[in-house]
Amino acid sequence: MNQVSQADIDIMATQLGRQPRGVLAVAYRTPDGQPAVVKTAPKLDDGTPFPTLYYLTDPRLTAEASRLEVAQVMKWMEARLHAETDEGEAMRADYLNAHQHYLAERNALEDLGTDFSGGGMPDRVKCLHVLIAYALAEGSGHVRFGDEAVALAAEHGNLRGTAIPQDWPTLEDLDITLAEAGEDLV
């Protein structure tokens, strides 16, 4: 986790089109050096709860997350999450573990007294922005759907090596394809 400088704040303000709030650290920097995920305080300065621990700021990543959402990647992931198969069971266990880890990380900063984490965890796949931010901040292997969303963004958005690490697991590594994730992606 990188400390946040005034230069980082200025870059994120430009990225977001507003001042970032509740900034604790830069949780992920792109290979080309830009702050891309901010770790935020569970409560803003005015006391407003802000349960989103990791917030995506890089416009390349936010645009690609939006494109993946429009292509209904979340529905594909959620169908797999609820499948009564061994894969579905494994996905549910992974997603529950990711949810519990997210809560533990946020509650270590300040307990909001809620079991809401982000991205719809652990029962729904609701927001790829949150899943991509979480996966990039924590590194691959912490949340399967986040790993997949980052890999999809890397390939579909041609972001590998610029906004996404060159060594991030590929779609082939994850045994998925653009076509199965959404017909609008190919």
N, C-alpha and C positions, 0 to 999 in steps of 0.2 A: 504494500500500500504506500503510495507516494504522498508526501506532505503537499498541501495546496499552497501555491504562491499567489500573489496578486496578479501576476501574468496569467496563471491558470484561470483565476476568477474572470479576468477580462476576456480570455478566449472562450470560456463557457458562456459568458453573457452574450457574446457575439453568436455562438452556436445556437443558443436557445432563443435569442431575441429578447431576453429579459435577464435581470440579475438572478443567478442561482441562489436558492435558499437552503439553509441548514447544512451547508457544505462542511464536512469533516475532513475529507481526504479525496484525492484522485485515486479511485479504486482500480482503474485500468487506463493505460496510455496505449495509443495505437503504435504500430511499428514505425510510422512516420512521425511519432513524438507528440501527437495531439492528445490532450485529455479527452476521454471518451465516455467514461463512467465515473460518476461521482458517488461517494458514500455519504449519505445524508443522516442527520440527526433524527431520532424518532419524534422529536417535537421541534417545531420551528421556534424562532426567537420570541414570538408572541404567544407561545404555548399551544398553538394548533398542532394536533397530532399529524404526523407525516410518516405513515407506516412503510413507505417505499424506501428500503435500505439502500438499494443501488438504483441509480437513475441514469439513463442513457442520454448523453449530450451531443455526441458526434453526429452531425447532420447526414453523413453517408450511411451510418448505421441506423439512425432513426427512419430515414427514407426507405431503406431496404426492409426494415422490420414492418413498416406500413405496407409495402408491396407484398410481402409474404402474408400479412393478415388479409389483404384484399384477395389474394389467391386462395384463401380459406385453409391455410396450413394448420390453423388451430383446430378446425373441425377434423382434419386427418389425424392430428395428434390425439385429440380427445376420443375419437373412435377407438384408437389403439389403447388408450388409457382404460376404457370401459369394456374392452373385449374380454370375454370369458375364455381366455386362452392362457397358456403359460407366459406368452409375451405380455399380455395385459396384466397378469399378476406381477410380473417383474417391473413393468412400468409403474404400477400403483405403488409398489414398495419403494422404488427409486424416487418417485415424486413425493411420497410421504417423508422420506428421509431428507430430501431437499427442503421441503417445507419446515421440518423440525430444525434443520441447520440454520435456515434463514431466520426463524424466530429466535433461536439461541443467540445468533450474532447480533440481532437487533436488541433483544432484551438485555444483553450484556452492556449495552449502551444506556438503555432506559426501557423498562418494561411498560408497555402501553396498556397492559391488562386485557389484551385481545389475542385471539389466535389467528387473526388475519395476517397473512404474510404478503404474497404478491403473485401476480400472474395467474391467479385462480387456484393456486396450490391449496390443498392437495387433491381437490375433487374435479377441478375444471382447468382447461387450458384457455386462459382469457386474454393474455397480453404477451405478445412476443417481444415487445420492447423490454419488459421486466425480465423475461427469461434470458434474452441476449445479454442484458446488463449483468444479471446474476452470474451467468456462465463466464463471461469475460472477467468479471471481478474475482471470482473464485478459482478460475482456471478449469480446463476440461476435466471431466470425470465427476463433477459434483451434482449435476442435474442433466439427465439424458436429453430431455426435451430442449434444454438450453444449448447443449452441445450440438444437437441437430439443427436448431434454429441458426446458430452461428455458422455451421457448415453450409446450410442452405444460403445464407446471406453471402458467404464467401464465394460460393459458386455462382449463384444467380446474379449477384451484384458485382461480381468480379472484384471483390474487396480483399482477397488474400494477399498479404504482404504490404498492404497500405493501411486499411482500417482493422484488419484481422490478422493475427499472427500467421506467418507462413507455415508453421508447424501445427496449426489447429487440425484436429481430426477431419479427414475429408468425408464426403458422402460415401465413398467406397469403403473407407475405414468403418463407418457407422452402418454399412449395409442398407443404405437407402438411396433413392434417386429423386431427382427433381420431378419427374413424371408422376411418381406415386404420391409425392407431397402435395401436388396441385397441378392440374392439367394446364393452368394458365402460366406455369413457370417454365414450360419448354417452348 
